[in-house]
Amino acid sequence: MPIHGDFYMLLEILIISAQKGVNMNSVNSINPYLRESKHSETLLVNQMSLTRAENNQTVYKFGFGQSPFPVPIEISQVLAEAAHRKEYMNVQGHIPLRTAIAEFHQTRENKQWHADDIIIGAGSKILLFCVMAAFEKAEVLLPAPSWVSYEPQAKLAGHKATWLTTSFDNKWHLTPEQLDEYCANRAEPETPLILVLNYPSNPTGQTYNSAELADLAGVMRKHNIIVIADEIYSLLTYQKNYTSIADFYPEGCIVSSGLSKWCGAGGWRLGFMHIPPQLGDLMKTVIGVASETYSCAPSPIQIAATEAYSNLELADRFITKQVSLLSEISEYCSEHLTQSGVKVHVAEGGFYLFPDFSHFTIKLNARDIHTSEELTAALMDEIGVALLPGSAFGMDKLSLTTRLAFVDFEGAQVINDVALTHDFEKVKDGIKELCEWLNNL
Ligand SMILES: Cc1ncc(COP(=O)(O)O)c(C=O)c1O
């Protein structure tokens, strides 16, 4: 049969299949992990929040953790001027940007990095996945609670994900004893171990001090663990003395960060990762994965990011203001919640608190609220307060923990407010509603 005959036969088959619907066998072969929605918990609250907004009812948006602050105008202008940069850049990233990042983090955090050991990505999230994908088979350890995307990424990369549950009393920190005990007794000791450690943490707002990191590093070294230190919130640490696990375990520690949080530029999608040369071919392999997936971070964004990481004085001013505002509002929230009987640690960095409502278990159970999902659904339904359930972050469904992102305010207005009247009214009103709801239980 001539080639065009094949073509028409194929076309006919395609049209008939399209009319009949998609072949069910192909649908059934979709990765079962992806087929079930992993984010039902967060979607439910988002849906309820949209419905309330459509009905003109107030919604306190404490669910979504996006920076409320605008990108400094000086950096946006560089982006506008770089719009014509349409060429692909090298996969590992624009060299002046990698150099600027190394110098920036040396000045601010005393990191001794070289540009050759840094890779740029379209957000740090894709880089986290690229690293996981670079391993053939690994076990990925995640302290619970941890950010929502690590577990799906580990599973998509074909790895086993193991949650190590932490407690309020330990400030939601992974302890060296807990890590050591798990590693010493795990079922498959030959499988390489990757631990993802995020500080300041999304969702808890807590960070580790030097002594804690030094103790953890001893255990990591003992069990040969590869650590991914997710330091995306490091520049928004409220205290000046920021330390990194890489200071104590440089040979086994990958660090990721980017523009999304400190520069208010989440949608620009610019992240980076430092991979130490001691990890051998890992950087080469990650560049390979990057090359087969996103190719390079957008060129104009890389040019603007070079300015963001080079203008140290501007960054310092911007970060100092944000930190002062964030710590002010976080203190307000944690103080009022604590007074109402909620267990919550004041944030040490970033945008989040992790309120634990376990003191209200009996009263909540009496209202048929038994899980963190039921709790967040009731709060949204009854008073329009949007929180995310602890179960979305790896906590047991019955833990009655939640994540509160205290960023429902106009960042542009607040940061430029010379009168320093700081309009956090919406956040304060939401916290008051929440406390009142608890008092009336
Ligand atoms: C803990 C944590 N890690 C990584 C990311 C991803 O950041 P990026 O925008 O660089 O992909 C986020 C964003 O929400 C985050 O909260």
The ligand as a Tripos MOL2 file, in Angstrom:
@<TRIPOS>MOLECULE
LIG
   16    16     1     0     0
SMALL
NO_CHARGES

@<TRIPOS>ATOM
      1 C1          9.8160   24.4710   50.9460 C.3       1 LIG1
      2 C2          9.7720   24.8550   49.5010 C.ar      1 LIG1
      3 N1         10.7060   24.3630   48.6830 N.ar      1 LIG1
      4 C3         10.7170   24.6650   47.3780 C.ar      1 LIG1
      5 C4          9.7520   25.4810   46.8330 C.ar      1 LIG1
      6 C5          9.7920   25.7410   45.3520 C.3       1 LIG1
      7 O1         10.2750   26.9610   45.0670 O.3       1 LIG1
      8 P1         10.5720   27.4380   43.5690 P.3       1 LIG1
      9 O2          9.6170   28.5260   43.3120 O.co2     1 LIG1
     10 O3         12.0190   27.8590   43.5920 O.co2     1 LIG1
     11 O4         10.3620   26.2610   42.6710 O.co2     1 LIG1
     12 C6          8.7500   26.0300   47.6440 C.ar      1 LIG1
     13 C7          7.6980   26.8870   47.0800 C.2       1 LIG1
     14 O5          6.6360   27.0370   47.5710 O.2       1 LIG1
     15 C8          8.7750   25.7120   49.0250 C.ar      1 LIG1
     16 O6          7.8630   26.2240   49.8700 O.3       1 LIG1
@<TRIPOS>BOND
     1     1     2 1
     2     2     3 ar
     3     2    15 ar
     4     3     4 ar
     5     4     5 ar
     6     5     6 1
     7     5    12 ar
     8     6     7 1
     9     7     8 1
    10     8     9 2
    11     8    10 1
    12     8    11 1
    13    12    13 1
    14    12    15 ar
    15    13    14 2
    16    15    16 1
@<TRIPOS>SUBSTRUCTURE
     1 LIG1         1 GROUP 0 **** ****
